[in-house]
């Protein structure tokens, strides 16, 4: 049982509001038991969790995951359990964004709350092949694949401030420091 | 407004809400099990701190463990106990039962309440007319514990109307599984799913329970059955808890209505790798199983033990099968003792386990070797959830589980000689 890493997400931003890099592509209905098996849920350390991310799919895929920056997936990504570690383990593996046709709602909520950029952009998903360069500008609401740019509905301001802070708790702590805890 | 909208409006101090609104609502009950409780308490202590705003509205149930099998597990439970005591929250230790069944049986879930939890099956409490949703640990640690609140986007409502009468061998569990196949996994992402129609309205409470339970597999945010006489009678049977504030729809329109005739539904089996991978039992007849289990969020009910006892009457569990029986709560076990079900199943060759969530994720029981198979009343069947990723979990109704335990292969109870 590891101690908690007390830092906000290690998300690397290429520019303010822009994340991305090499993509790794998955299909539809990727569930949380595949993303992070239940036996590792006693940990909340992103680095430790990352060692077991996508373990059921084998070491070759895990190696490709660690060399990637963006997860691209089909519909209903992150279905199954409500475990936050499904998002945390991806952050630990160096993933800064997930672009999917759609998300399970708890995964989406957990992604925002842990500072992982998650966008629904089916057109971009259609255009991505494994290993492609994908850039997500979550401020402007665009996903760029090669030379092509695809739009998505930008985040409501309330969610954007959480992402910019690196997650829900860092955001709340910033607010608390500013004396807003009521 | 419908039931969910009324509850969210009440809890956020608004006159009305509409789908798409984001509200900050007062939470009536936060439920955590031994695993999510451990995570949430760590995050809260290390990143948030301060007092728990409403400790009486927080409950922790140890259900993945009924007795710690390792020192690590014992350490975790000990830390949880100390955290619960220090913060004054309600603790239900090992042996009390499955998280969702326990908090209902103890009277903590009330109609009209807002219930949140990290367990993805938390929406099941919509069966009592509560608004119940699964949130992650950071939401609990960051907002629910320190402020007693959480943010919600008001969901669109999809009404699922069920009509018709299924054949005699088909139970509510079969119909619920069948629906996942009909609607499709992720078919209702983010929706509030209302289960309605004459079939649902005529079901007793613990059979209704099986429908909101599956809404997570449809991708929904929450689910509910409009409270009626069945709900009221069930709530009267519970020990006194928090105030009842039942909310009733006043004609709000659903965004979509889906109608299904359940008249022809045969007993179902959900095959690995997902809950939506359904087949009629007859299509799988003859598939060998080494384990059978009545337990988990969707099982371990009195109704399941009665069904199994009926199937096992005059029969015995096959020598190649371990048939494990896990009550969902102490209350259910008491009733099973009184009805003679404990002796009946025991004498037929089944093994009783302590009230808990049973083989769910195989923390305390239920790991399988490569090539082994289990048929159970559990809610999930993802590969690797119960030991080897090469093992198979089949999900079915109690009748089918018991019949399969008798023959050692997946069997329709109606086909038993």
Interface residues (C-beta under 8 A of the other chain):
Chain A: X1 X3 X4 X6 X29 X31 X33 X34 X37 X38 X39 X41 X42 X44 X56 X75 X76 X79 X80 X81 X82 X83 X84 X87 X102 X103 X104 X105 X106 X109 X110 X113 X114 X156 X158 X167 X168 X169 X172 X173 X181 X182
Chain B: X22 X35 X38 X39 X42 X43 X46 X47 X48 X72 X75 X76 X117 X118 X119 X120 X122 X134 X135 X136 X137 X138 X139 X141 X142 X143 X146 X147 X151 X185 X186 X189 X190 X216 X217 X219 X220 X221 X274 X361 X362 X363 X380 X382 X383 X384 X385 X389
